[in-house]
Amino acid sequence: MFVIGKVVKPQGVKGEVKAQIITSFPEHFEQLAHIYIEQDDFVKYDVEDSRLSNKFVFIKFKRVQSRDEAEKLRDKYLYIPDEELYPLQDDEFYHHQLKGLKVYDQDDSYLGVVKDIETYPLNDFLSVESENKQNYLIPIVKDFIKEVNIKSQKVTIHVVEGLLG
């Protein structure tokens, strides 16, 4: 399952919710017939209607009929199955696909593992942890990221002076 949003609060009195968008493809909300919400397990909620507004989406679920029922969804994350993710170009990847990949330099020397992706206004960065627990931030730009191979679980980077501290 993949997170695409988080319920912020109920909206109105008829069971609609306001959710923060946590995806690069907000327009995806307009096409979803259902969304999963994690409770004890993932529960499928059929979408009656949705509309986008800046960083938020307003969603009316078929089974949620009152403000009180919508209130129970406050702070819950919204999920879709991985197979419903938007297809990407060959050189594009979802953040969750990069976590756990092994990182090597241009000479095929092992550097560490991608622990996370940090997002900043200008660039995203791979947060790489070395075997000795040292952390490096590698800008996700073509000058540094030479190859990403999901099948072999490997990222090859170009190391320049100062990049690794």
C-alpha positions in Angstrom: 0.0 0.0 0.0 1.1 3.5 -0.8 0.3 6.7 1.1 -1.4 9.4 -1.0 -2.9 11.6 1.7 -3.9 12.2 5.3 -7.3 13.2 6.7 -7.0 16.6 8.4 -10.6 17.1 9.6 -14.3 16.6 8.8 -15.7 19.1 6.3 -19.3 20.1 6.7 -22.0 17.9 8.2 -22.6 15.3 5.5 -19.5 13.1 6.1 -17.0 14.8 3.8 -13.4 15.0 4.9 -10.6 17.4 4.1 -7.3 15.6 3.4 -3.7 16.8 2.9 -2.3 15.6 -0.4 0.8 13.5 -0.1 1.5 12.6 -3.7 3.2 14.2 -6.7 0.0 13.4 -8.7 -2.9 15.2 -7.0 -5.1 14.7 -10.1 -5.1 11.0 -9.2 -7.7 11.6 -6.5 -10.2 12.6 -9.2 -9.9 9.1 -10.8 -10.0 6.9 -7.7 -13.1 4.7 -7.2 -11.9 3.7 -3.7 -9.2 4.5 -1.1 -7.9 2.3 1.8 -7.7 3.6 5.3 -5.6 1.8 7.9 -7.5 0.9 11.0 -6.9 -2.5 12.5 -6.3 -3.6 8.9 -6.7 -1.7 5.6 -10.4 -0.9 5.1 -11.7 -0.1 1.6 -13.7 3.1 1.3 -15.6 3.7 -1.9 -15.3 7.3 -3.1 -18.6 9.1 -3.9 -17.0 12.4 -4.9 -13.7 14.3 -4.6 -12.5 17.8 -5.5 -9.0 19.4 -5.4 -8.2 22.7 -3.7 -4.5 23.7 -3.5 -2.7 21.2 -1.2 -5.9 19.6 -0.1 -8.5 17.2 -1.5 -12.1 17.1 -0.2 -13.5 13.5 -0.3 -16.9 12.2 0.3 -16.9 8.4 1.0 -20.1 6.5 0.4 -20.1 4.8 3.8 -19.5 8.1 5.8 -22.8 9.9 6.2 -22.2 12.3 9.1 -19.7 14.7 10.6 -19.3 12.3 13.6 -18.4 9.4 11.3 -16.0 11.7 9.4 -14.4 12.8 12.7 -13.3 9.1 13.3 -11.1 9.4 10.2 -9.2 12.4 11.5 -5.4 11.9 11.3 -5.8 8.7 9.3 -3.6 8.1 6.3 -5.1 7.4 2.9 -3.7 4.5 0.8 -3.9 3.0 -2.6 -2.4 -0.4 -3.7 1.0 -0.2 -5.5 -0.6 -1.4 -8.7 -2.7 1.7 -8.8 0.3 4.1 -8.8 0.7 6.2 -11.8 3.2 4.7 -14.3 6.5 6.6 -14.5 9.1 7.2 -17.2 12.1 4.9 -17.4 14.3 7.3 -15.5 11.7 8.2 -12.8 11.1 6.4 -9.5 8.8 6.6 -6.5 10.6 7.3 -3.3 9.6 4.0 -1.7 11.3 2.2 -4.6 14.7 3.7 -3.7 14.7 3.0 0.0 16.9 0.0 0.8 18.9 0.1 -2.4 22.7 -0.4 -2.1 24.8 2.6 -3.2 28.0 2.3 -5.1 30.4 4.8 -6.6 31.6 5.0 -10.2 34.4 2.5 -9.4 31.8 0.0 -8.0 33.0 0.6 -4.4 30.2 0.0 -1.9 29.1 3.2 0.0 26.0 2.3 1.9 22.2 1.9 1.8 19.5 4.4 0.9 17.7 4.9 4.2 15.4 7.7 3.2 14.7 10.4 0.7 14.8 14.0 2.0 12.7 16.6 0.1 13.9 20.2 -0.2 12.5 23.0 -2.3 15.3 22.8 -5.0 16.2 19.0 -4.9 15.4 15.8 -3.3 18.3 13.9 -1.7 19.2 10.3 -1.1 20.0 9.8 2.6 22.7 7.1 2.5 23.9 5.3 5.6 27.4 3.7 5.4 28.4 0.5 7.1 30.0 2.6 9.9 26.7 4.5 10.4 27.9 7.7 8.7 25.2 9.5 6.8 25.5 11.2 3.4 23.1 13.3 1.5 23.4 12.8 -2.3 21.5 15.2 -4.5 19.1 13.4 -6.8 20.3 15.0 -10.0 21.8 13.5 -13.2 25.3 14.9 -12.3 25.5 12.6 -9.3 23.0 9.8 -9.9 24.4 7.8 -12.8 22.2 4.7 -12.7 19.3 3.3 -10.7 18.6 -0.4 -11.2 15.6 -1.5 -9.2 15.9 -5.1 -10.2 19.5 -5.4 -9.0 18.7 -3.1 -6.0 21.6 -0.8 -6.9 22.3 2.9 -7.3 25.5 4.1 -8.9 26.6 7.6 -8.1 29.4 9.9 -9.3 31.5 10.9 -6.3 33.1 14.3 -6.5 35.4 15.9 -4.0 33.5 17.0 -0.9 30.4 15.0 -1.6 31.0 12.4 1.1 32.4 14.8 3.7 
